[in-house]
Amino acid sequence: MTRFEPRVAAFEARVRESFGKQIMAESLGLTMAECEAGRVVLEMPFHPSFVQQHGFHHAGVTTTGMDSACGYAAMTLMEADAEVLTVEFKTSLLAPAAGKMFRYEGKVIRAGRTLLFTEGRAEADGKLIATMSATMMAVRGLT
């Protein structure tokens, strides 16, 4: 894995503070388990409110978890005046989202000044259930 140098010394505190403001993540029960330069891991327990008709977590939940993990992985490498927004992603759903604990990992693959390319993985009880390729864009002036 490529090693990245954060542009802000207190990047982890900044990322965790931003994540704490994300109402959608709170509603889903997502928590930030790991945060390092270029990589973030989010976790959430199974919740029956988020299932589809067959009892699996809905693909929208899986996609949201990976998108958030990829976005926050990108944010670990932003300057103090910049944040990120997703500009595109592709998700591959590999297996039903069945399990008690879900883990979403986002990693930066290449970081430019404006565009950051990321990859995401979703696991249910340690089994790979989905992957994502996502592009994030640095934006300034949002806060």
Disulfide bonds with the S-S distance in Angstrom:
none
